[in-house]
Amino acid sequence: MARFELKLPKMGESVAEATITSWLKEVGDTIELDEAVVEIATDKVDSEVPSEVEGTLVEILFDKDSVVNVGDTIAVIETEGGSVEDSTPEVKTEVAPVVAVTEAAKTVEVAKETVATPISKTSESGKFYSPLVRNIAQTEGVSMEELETIAGSGKDGRVTKEDILSYLENRSAAPVKTVAKTEVKPEKKEAVKASPVSVNGEDEVIEMSRMGKLIAKHMVDSVQTSAHVQSFIEIDVTNIVKWRGKVKDAFLKREGEKLTFTPILMHAVAATIKKYPLINIALNGDTIIKKKNINLGMAAALPDGNLIVPVIKNADQLNLVGMTKAVNDLAGRARDNKLKPDEIQGGTYTVTNVGSFGSVMGTPIINQPQVAILALGAIRKVPAVIETPDGDFIGIRQKMFVSHSYDHRVVNGALGGMFIKTLKETLEAWDMNQDF
């Protein structure tokens, strides 16, 4: 018999942990190859973790509602064939190794004492540390004094996840030093508390859903990380509205798909990103990562009011028919909660359609670790000045606003503005006689 460790799989570059929502198997149950063992949830999607082997579940290491890091062992499965290798190293009675082990044990004990000391939300110098940074620091044995020495790249010099992980990587390469136990002084500053909310007998108290809590944290973290700036532009889409009205029935008959405005606009966005590749980047500390593929995230509302962002991979390589099929497929399965983990990861730029709810424009929050997001406003009939060789006159046109939020740390106003200006020119030059 052999023992197989079932680990929490990687679910995307921005997903570091997941919550166990339900165990589908109990200790003693037989498990088939690729059979789902546990249900998990992240701030992006709910999913199942399948078994990579056949065997019997002998150990569950995390309870329901536990938060687990990617790569952690969550269960042990006993399989047929092959014996369990004794992983215990042979004990030698040489003096030198015993001394080394004793010294290592002392170091571990000191480190444990340091880890046991909770990291405060705010240091004596006034620096704020997020729950994620504090959790990493406590897990890795980083004291408050050591944390104070890390240069932060976040808003107001705050230490981000990338900052502390980079510090730990560099620290691990250095020689191991004994951690000195330090006395933690009580905080002089009181933590900022939220104003109490009065509740009377007629009010209803509603617990936030698990996904709602995760999304809320993701949004707050994004605002604290990126220097959000917005640019707005109005686009005349009269020709697109007329063209869609002319071809939508033939499109449905030939392709079996409804042609909405979303894939038309997404197709134009992908083409514009190709012209401005520095919009298609991510920021990792002081390093800019230029993404090779254009993977468009498409924000979709769920029936419970939450939001999910499925990703269209290599969007710039799709024609309008391919884009329409991808948009309709992902949107439909998002509403039915049938998306796979790899379909909500790897996005490099996000588009959200606030116009579907009648909003004229919006100021969307960047989907980390991306650096920009585009909001599509509602298409409206408005009076407009129309320029002709014979003079100007007032006419009725179909127009919409697009709102571009971008991270001003790496995207300046010129790039952010030129991006939507080029998008406007592309859409307004739509050929009424083109085929699909």
Buried (B, 14 or more C-beta within 10 A) or exposed (E): EBBBEBBBBEBBEBBBBBBBBEBBBEEEBEBEEEBBBBBBBBBBBBBBBBBEBBBBBBBBBBEEEEEBEBEBBBBBBBBEEEEEEEEEEEEEEEEEEEEEEEEEEEBEEBBEEBBEBEBBBBBBEEBBBBEBBBBBBBEBBBBBEBBEEBEBBBBEEBBBBBBBBBBBEEBEEEEEEEBEEEEBEEEEEEEEEEEEEEEEEEEEEEEEEBBBEBBEBBBEBBEBBBBBBBBBBBBBBBBBBEBBEEBBEEBEEEBEBEBBBBBBBBBBBBBBBBEBEBBBBBBBEEEEBEBEEBBBBBBBBEEEEBBBBBBBBBBBEBEBBBBBBBBBBBBEBBBEEEBEBBBBBBBBBBBBBBBBEEBBBBBBBBBBBBBBBBBBBBBEEEEBEBEEEEEEEEEEBBBBBBBBBBBBBBBEEEBBBBBBBBBBEBBEEBEEEEEB
